[in-house]
Amino acid sequence: MATFKAAYGKMLYTTSPVIEHFPEAASQTFEAGDLVFTNAGYIEECGADPASILGLVMEDGHDAGAGDYQVPVLVFTEATFIEMCVYHSDPGANLIEDTDLRTLYGLVASNHKWLVDKTEVVNTRVKVQQFKDPIGTVSGVVLVTVIPTVREFA
């Protein structure tokens, strides 16, 4: 299965998604679906295993000056589920396993595609909540939540 961009999956309970607009930092080239954080009041694209995560940006960056654009962000709360594919550098382990359920993992991005990094169990950022694809699916899709310690709106 090919990997895809992270996507808003569904909400726990019946709460509405929290979408807010934030000023874009200078020279941002993020793409819709990338994870972002705030830095000095502006949003920037996250790196792998980010220290904080605001949410999922909903439009491409404008590669302009700081604050020239306000961009919509799906702000992560405790009720936000995100669809992501699992990743492992060992092809034999790059699949959904029954032990992944409720497990904490890190994040990695590849070409603006955010993946659940099953090789990272120390610098964890997400918790696998549900399987969207069956156990055994290579690069399978799971639903995750961002853990409170890194979620900007805990």
Secondary structure as the mmCIF struct_conf table of DSSP 4:
data_model
#
loop_
_struct_conf.conf_type_id
_struct_conf.id
_struct_conf.beg_label_comp_id
_struct_conf.beg_label_asym_id
_struct_conf.beg_label_seq_id
_struct_conf.end_label_comp_id
_struct_conf.end_label_asym_id
_struct_conf.end_label_seq_id
STRN STRN1 ALA A 7 MET A 11
BEND BEND1 LEU A 12 LEU A 12
TURN_TY1_P TURN_TY1_P1 TYR A 13 THR A 14
HELX_LH_PP_P HELX_LH_PP_P1 THR A 15 PRO A 17
STRN STRN2 VAL A 18 PRO A 23
STRN STRN3 GLU A 24 GLU A 24
HELX_LH_PP_P HELX_LH_PP_P2 ALA A 25 ALA A 25
TURN_TY1_P TURN_TY1_P2 ALA A 26 SER A 27
TURN_TY1_P TURN_TY1_P3 ALA A 32 GLY A 33
STRN STRN4 LEU A 35 ASN A 39
TURN_TY1_P TURN_TY1_P4 ALA A 40 GLY A 41
STRN STRN5 TYR A 42 GLU A 45
BEND BEND2 ALA A 48 ASP A 49
BEND BEND3 ALA A 51 ALA A 51
STRN STRN6 ILE A 53 ILE A 53
STRN STRN7 GLY A 55 VAL A 57
BEND BEND4 GLU A 59 GLU A 59
TURN_TY1_P TURN_TY1_P5 ALA A 66 GLY A 67
BEND BEND5 ASP A 68 ASP A 68
STRN STRN8 GLN A 70 VAL A 75
TURN_TY1_P TURN_TY1_P6 GLU A 78 ALA A 79
STRN STRN9 THR A 80 TYR A 87
BEND BEND6 SER A 89 ASP A 90
HELX_RH_3T_P HELX_RH_3T_P1 PRO A 91 ALA A 93
STRN STRN10 LEU A 95 LEU A 95
HELX_RH_3T_P HELX_RH_3T_P2 ASP A 98 ASP A 100
TURN_TY1_P TURN_TY1_P7 LEU A 101 ARG A 102
STRN STRN11 LEU A 104 SER A 110
TURN_TY1_P TURN_TY1_P8 ASN A 111 HIS A 112
STRN STRN12 LYS A 113 ASP A 117
TURN_TY1_P TURN_TY1_P9 LYS A 118 THR A 119
BEND BEND7 VAL A 121 ASN A 123
STRN STRN13 VAL A 126 PHE A 131
BEND BEND8 LYS A 132 ASP A 133
HELX_LH_PP_P HELX_LH_PP_P3 PRO A 134 PRO A 134
TURN_TY1_P TURN_TY1_P10 ILE A 135 GLY A 136
STRN STRN14 VAL A 138 VAL A 138
TURN_TY1_P TURN_TY1_P11 SER A 139 SER A 139
STRN STRN15 VAL A 141 VAL A 146
TURN_TY1_P TURN_TY1_P12 PRO A 148 VAL A 150
STRN STRN16 ARG A 151 ARG A 151
TURN_TY1_P TURN_TY1_P13 GLU A 152 PHE A 153
#
